Every structure is written in C-alpha cells, then in structure tokens.
Amino acid sequence: MKRLLNQLTNWQRSISRLLVSMAAFVLTIFLVADPAHATSVYEVPTLTSATGIVDKAEILSVLTEGKISSELEKLAQETGYNVRFVTIHRLDYEETAQSFTDKLFDKWFPTPEAQANQVLLVIDNQTNNTGIRTGTKVKELLSDATAESIAQETVLVPLKVGNKYNQAFLDASDRLSTILSGKEDPGPPQVKDNIQVEGTFATPEKTKSSNATFWVITFLIVATIVPMATYYFYLYMQGR
C-alpha cells in the first residue's frame, strides 16, 4: 500500500509539472508568437480600382461594401478625388494605426502627383485605432483637423456605442463625399457627455496580457485541483 501511495504522489507531481509547463507554453505563445499574425503593409494587396475598400479584418457586410464603393466611385467620377478604406485585424507592436496608414499611402502612391487627390483611412479592429492621410489637392477642401475628426469621431463614435463598423464606415463615406463635393461639412456625430471616444479601447498589449493571464491562471488552478482530487480519491478507496 505504501508503494501505491508513493506512485500516486509521484503521479501528482508529474501532472502538476506538466500543467505548469503547459501554462508557461501558453504564456509564451501569447507574448512571443502572437506578433506573427500582425498585418504588414506588404500584405495589403495592390490597388485594383480607383476607389473602394480593402476589408482584411472582415468586419464589413457585403451590402455595406457595395454601397460605399458605389458612393466613392461616383465621387471620383464627379470630382476626381479618390477615397479608400482599409481594415486590418492587428498591427505589429512597433506600428501605430497612423504609421501604418502613412506607409501604405506611400506604397500605393509613391509620388506627390499620385498622392494629390487621394484619401486613405485605415482602422485596426483589434484596438479600434484609426489613421488617415490626405493628398495636397484634397487638403484644399478637407483640412487636417477635419480629416482627424472623421477618423477619431465619425468612425469611432459608432464603435464606442456598440461596435457598429458598418455604420462607422457608412458615416465616414457620407461625410467625406459631402465635403469633397464642395458642400458644407455636416460635422461629427453628436456625442453624449458620458461617451469618451479616445482612450477607451484596449491596447494590443492589454488584450494579449489579459488572454495569457486567463489561461495561466486556469492551468494553475487545474494543477492544484487534480492532485487534491486524486489524493481524496485515494483516501476514499482506502476507507471502503
């Protein structure tokens, strides 16, 4: 019987070590391997049309994409201004939404002449951070302050009140089309005082840390409960 007890004790220790090792492995996956899934500027496809949407994060409906594409195509035909929206799921940790936008803008439009009539709006849906870049001709109608308002207010307010990505991009498309058509800016959405647009979305580090912590704690709890359950089962069998 003593030999059996020793075997059970050794088995408990082995299970505990295994679960702790698995917890460390999960933590490593979240903290080290996770950046491999980030979207690079070079993963965004080359341009296939004058306007439209590249929805790599897959957050927009087909109906929304079709409606926005039609609106932006009409804008391009009537004014010569080209607007593009890009959604991505995750950034490299040294990147911001704005730095990604700037790099993609320069990749797609490498010369000042090519950039002049362009607008590029990007969102990372993991953090709901946005970036916007405009060309020199666009700035004659769309000031940097208004462009920033579109990226930080028109897009983000619908996300704050319910992750309404389709509504966010429809609103951004409408506001951009109105301004670039020479009409009066309708302004950003009306925001209630208790809605804070900036600083309310989780950073990649916080999201990743939260997930890793959950799994580590889960494994550690199991590592504690399994040996105890085994021990009490052994005592139960002894008492029979």
C-alpha positions as CSV (number, residue, x, y, z in Angstrom):
1,M,0.0,0.0,0.0
2,K,2.9,2.4,0.8
3,R,4.2,1.7,-2.7
4,L,0.9,2.6,-4.2
5,L,0.8,5.8,-2.2
6,N,4.3,6.7,-3.5
7,Q,3.2,6.0,-7.0
8,L,0.2,8.3,-6.6
9,T,2.3,11.0,-5.1
10,N,4.8,10.8,-8.0
11,W,1.9,10.9,-10.5
12,Q,0.5,14.0,-8.8
13,R,3.9,15.7,-9.1
14,S,4.2,14.8,-12.7
15,I,0.7,16.1,-13.5
16,S,1.5,19.4,-11.7
17,R,4.8,19.9,-13.5
18,L,3.1,19.1,-16.9
19,L,0.3,21.6,-16.2
20,V,2.7,24.3,-15.1
21,S,4.8,23.7,-18.2
22,M,1.7,24.0,-20.4
23,A,0.8,27.3,-18.7
24,A,4.3,28.6,-19.4
25,F,4.0,27.4,-23.0
26,V,0.6,29.3,-23.4
27,L,2.1,32.4,-22.0
28,T,5.0,32.2,-24.4
29,I,2.6,31.7,-27.3
30,F,0.6,34.9,-26.4
31,L,3.6,37.1,-25.6
32,V,6.1,35.9,-28.3
33,A,4.4,34.1,-31.1
34,D,1.4,36.4,-31.4
35,P,3.1,39.2,-33.4
36,A,3.5,36.8,-36.3
37,H,-0.2,37.2,-37.0
38,A,0.1,41.0,-37.3
39,T,-0.7,42.6,-40.7
40,S,2.2,44.0,-42.6
41,V,1.9,46.8,-45.2
42,Y,3.2,44.4,-47.7
43,E,0.3,42.0,-47.1
44,V,-2.2,44.6,-48.3
45,P,-3.0,43.9,-51.9
46,T,-2.1,46.3,-54.7
47,L,-4.7,48.7,-56.0
48,T,-7.2,47.2,-58.4
49,S,-9.6,50.2,-58.7
50,A,-9.6,53.9,-58.2
51,T,-11.7,53.7,-55.1
52,G,-13.1,51.2,-52.7
53,I,-12.5,49.1,-49.6
54,V,-9.9,46.5,-48.6
55,D,-11.5,44.7,-45.7
56,K,-8.8,42.4,-44.4
57,A,-10.3,42.4,-41.0
58,E,-13.6,41.1,-42.5
59,I,-15.8,43.4,-40.4
60,L,-18.0,44.9,-43.1
61,S,-21.0,43.4,-44.7
62,V,-21.2,42.8,-48.5
63,L,-24.1,45.3,-48.6
64,T,-22.1,48.0,-46.8
65,E,-19.1,47.4,-49.1
66,G,-21.2,47.7,-52.2
67,K,-23.0,50.9,-51.0
68,I,-19.7,52.6,-50.1
69,S,-17.9,51.5,-53.2
70,S,-20.7,53.0,-55.4
71,E,-20.7,56.2,-53.4
72,L,-16.9,56.6,-53.6
73,E,-16.9,55.7,-57.3
74,K,-19.5,58.4,-58.0
75,L,-17.4,60.9,-56.0
76,A,-14.3,60.0,-58.0
77,Q,-16.1,60.4,-61.4
78,E,-17.6,63.8,-60.4
79,T,-14.7,65.4,-58.5
80,G,-11.5,63.4,-59.3
81,Y,-11.0,62.7,-55.6
82,N,-10.3,59.1,-54.7
83,V,-11.1,57.7,-51.2
84,R,-10.1,54.3,-49.9
85,F,-10.8,52.5,-46.7
86,V,-8.7,49.7,-45.3
87,T,-9.4,47.5,-42.3
88,I,-6.8,45.2,-40.7
89,H,-7.1,42.9,-37.7
90,R,-3.8,43.5,-35.9
91,L,-0.7,45.8,-36.1
92,D,2.9,45.0,-35.5
93,Y,3.7,46.2,-32.0
94,E,6.1,48.9,-33.2
95,E,3.4,50.2,-35.5
96,T,0.5,52.6,-34.9
97,A,-2.6,53.0,-37.0
98,Q,-1.2,56.3,-38.3
99,S,2.3,55.0,-39.1
100,F,0.7,52.0,-40.9
101,T,-1.5,54.4,-42.9
102,D,1.4,56.6,-43.9
103,K,3.4,53.6,-45.1
104,L,0.5,52.2,-47.1
105,F,-0.2,55.6,-48.6
106,D,3.4,56.0,-49.7
107,K,3.4,52.4,-51.1
108,W,0.2,52.9,-53.1
109,F,1.1,56.5,-54.2
110,P,4.8,56.9,-54.4
111,T,4.9,60.4,-55.9
112,P,3.4,63.7,-54.9
113,E,1.5,63.8,-58.1
114,A,-0.1,60.4,-57.4
115,Q,-0.9,61.4,-53.8
116,A,-2.5,64.7,-54.6
117,N,-6.2,63.6,-55.0
118,Q,-6.1,60.7,-52.6
119,V,-7.6,59.9,-49.2
120,L,-6.7,56.8,-47.2
121,L,-8.5,55.8,-44.0
122,V,-7.3,52.8,-42.0
123,I,-8.7,51.1,-38.9
124,D,-7.1,48.3,-36.8
125,N,-10.2,46.5,-35.4
126,Q,-8.2,44.8,-32.5
127,T,-7.7,48.2,-30.8
128,N,-10.2,50.3,-32.8
129,N,-7.4,52.8,-33.6
130,T,-7.6,54.8,-36.8
131,G,-5.2,56.6,-39.2
132,I,-5.9,59.0,-42.1
133,R,-3.8,60.5,-44.8
134,T,-4.7,63.0,-47.5
135,G,-3.1,64.5,-50.6
136,T,-2.3,68.1,-51.2
137,K,-5.2,68.8,-53.5
138,V,-7.6,67.1,-51.1
139,K,-6.4,69.5,-48.3
140,E,-7.9,72.4,-50.2
141,L,-11.3,71.1,-49.3
142,L,-10.5,68.8,-46.4
143,S,-8.4,70.3,-43.7
144,D,-6.1,68.2,-41.5
145,A,-8.3,69.0,-38.5
146,T,-11.5,67.8,-40.3
147,A,-9.7,64.7,-41.5
148,E,-8.7,63.9,-38.0
149,S,-12.3,64.5,-36.8
150,I,-13.5,62.0,-39.4
151,A,-11.0,59.3,-38.2
152,Q,-11.4,60.0,-34.5
153,E,-15.1,61.0,-34.2
154,T,-17.1,59.9,-37.3
155,V,-15.6,56.5,-37.3
156,L,-15.1,55.9,-33.5
157,V,-18.4,57.1,-32.1
158,P,-20.5,54.2,-33.6
159,L,-17.8,51.8,-32.4
160,K,-18.0,53.2,-28.8
161,V,-21.8,52.7,-28.6
162,G,-21.8,49.2,-30.0
163,N,-19.0,48.2,-32.4
164,K,-21.1,49.3,-35.3
165,Y,-18.4,49.0,-38.0
166,N,-20.8,49.2,-40.9
167,Q,-22.4,52.4,-39.6
168,A,-19.0,53.9,-38.9
169,F,-17.8,53.5,-42.4
170,L,-21.1,54.5,-44.0
171,D,-21.0,57.7,-41.9
172,A,-17.3,58.3,-42.9
173,S,-18.1,57.8,-46.5
174,D,-21.1,60.2,-46.4
175,R,-19.1,62.9,-44.6
176,L,-16.1,62.6,-46.9
177,S,-18.3,62.6,-50.1
178,T,-20.2,65.7,-48.8
179,I,-17.0,67.7,-48.1
180,L,-15.1,66.7,-51.2
181,S,-18.2,67.6,-53.3
182,G,-17.8,71.1,-52.1
183,K,-20.7,71.1,-49.7
184,E,-20.8,72.2,-46.1
185,D,-19.3,69.8,-43.6
186,P,-22.1,68.1,-41.7
187,G,-19.8,67.6,-38.8
188,P,-19.1,64.7,-36.5
189,P,-21.9,62.7,-34.8
190,Q,-23.4,64.2,-31.7
191,V,-21.8,62.6,-28.6
192,K,-23.3,62.3,-25.2
193,D,-21.2,63.7,-22.3
194,N,-20.7,60.2,-20.8
195,I,-19.2,58.8,-24.0
196,Q,-15.4,59.1,-24.3
197,V,-14.1,58.4,-27.7
198,E,-10.4,58.4,-27.0
199,G,-8.5,56.2,-24.6
200,T,-11.4,53.7,-24.2
201,F,-10.1,50.8,-26.3
202,A,-7.8,48.1,-25.2
203,T,-4.2,48.2,-26.5
204,P,-2.7,45.1,-28.1
205,E,-0.5,44.6,-25.0
206,K,-3.5,44.7,-22.6
207,T,-5.6,42.4,-24.8
208,K,-2.8,39.9,-25.2
209,S,-1.9,40.1,-21.5
210,S,-5.5,39.5,-20.4
211,N,-5.8,36.4,-22.5
212,A,-2.5,35.0,-21.4
213,T,-3.3,35.6,-17.7
214,F,-6.6,33.8,-18.0
215,W,-5.0,30.7,-19.4
216,V,-2.1,30.7,-17.0
217,I,-4.5,31.0,-14.0
218,T,-6.7,28.2,-15.5
219,F,-3.8,25.8,-15.8
220,L,-2.5,26.7,-12.3
221,I,-5.9,26.0,-10.8
222,V,-6.1,22.7,-12.6
223,A,-2.6,21.9,-11.4
224,T,-3.8,22.4,-7.8
225,I,-7.2,20.7,-8.0
226,V,-6.1,17.5,-9.9
227,P,-3.6,16.3,-7.3
228,M,-6.0,17.1,-4.5
229,A,-8.8,15.2,-6.2
230,T,-6.5,12.3,-6.7
231,Y,-5.5,12.3,-3.1
232,Y,-9.1,12.4,-1.8
233,F,-10.0,9.6,-4.2
234,Y,-7.2,7.6,-2.8
235,L,-8.4,8.2,0.8
236,Y,-11.9,7.3,-0.3
237,M,-10.7,4.0,-1.7
238,Q,-8.8,3.3,1.4
239,G,-11.9,3.7,3.6
240,R,-14.0,1.3,1.5
